[in-house]
Amino acid sequence: MVNYFQIIFILCLISSVARFVLDSYLPSLPAISNAFGISDTRTQLTLTLYLIGFSISQLIYGPLSDHYGRRIIILFGLSIFVFGNLICAIASSPTVLLVARLIAGAGAGVCGVLNRAIASDCFKGADFSKAWSYTTTSLVVTLCVAPVVGGYIQELMGWRGNFIIATAYVTIALAIIVKFLPETNESKISKKIGEASLCTNKIIKNYYTIIINPSFISGAICYTLAFSGLIAYFQVSPLLFINHLGLSPSQYGWCSLIIALTYLAGGLIVNRFAKSLGTHYLLMSGTLLLIVGGILMMITNALHYRHIAAILLPSAIYVVGARIVIPNAIANSMQKVRHLNGSSSALLGSLQMLGASCISYWIAKFDYKTSFPLAVFLTTLGCVTLVSYLLFRASHDQVFE
């Protein structure tokens, strides 16, 4: 018998732990560059490699959890996550740090796919929506808290302190899950799962079925592009605020809190207008906000307006747009492949993070003495999202209903 509140708590924990590790170390990016005497470009690769590990590992964890059960796989993934963060904390060279971030991302990927799988195992219909709303809330809270905490840890303990805290948090999460998470995969509980072999051909066939579905592709593209803009902001903003606007790491953390609150505001807009406006108008509105945010940042650069607000306000507009686009894009991507829920969830998460890692890699190539390169990226991502959505809608009238 599954304890409702116990599972809800564990889902919130799983959802928040990877997000905390991703966001809390961001105020330390300039300090890492200084500590190792490397360029900001190379330091930003710590985020890119984390996302790559996160992306690829999801494709593996999903099928493994279907076959061996959720509990054993999440314990395995979190153990890798702890190991990767520990190596980050004691890294003696930038190469070791980069490799450790890749390992940490590979471990964190288990959180991205198994929180959805466990929720689907335990809850159906309205109960699922209610349970998932708690996990979304935990993500928003983590998004608000992590950069602020990371900023103060950087000032008190240095950049290694952020990785030490991350290691401790993941270790605590692992201990709680060992103690309180039961097996939730019904086929594993009934032991049917042990009667079948892990069929690689079937896994590949399922992924192929999903990837050729126009509804899935259209939703995945919009989701990935909007999310990539969020990653772009969080990757570049520490360099802009700390290195060029002179903010302290803790002050940068409080600026990130403003962005997190706008993300929450976007969620409230979705909840308020989802039924009355429908997916089409919400997606269009959200996509237009992505473009407006990017263009506004370009305008402030053209006017040589050098102020925190010149970055925060346009970014906030983009974030609201992304928060509107993302849940509607996810819903549309999954609507025609619900019979392959586990695989489609893993593939969507993998494409999301893989796309974001590619954007992260290209962003790292630019010099951020001003926010102009970020403005160009945000505007481009918004425009491509709009074009992609309109093309798929024109070609497949039934994709977005």
Summary of the structure (lengths in Angstrom):
residues: 401
radius of gyration: 20.5
end to end distance: 37.6
largest distance: 67.4
contacts: 1516
relative contact order: 0.14
helix: 87%
strand: 0%
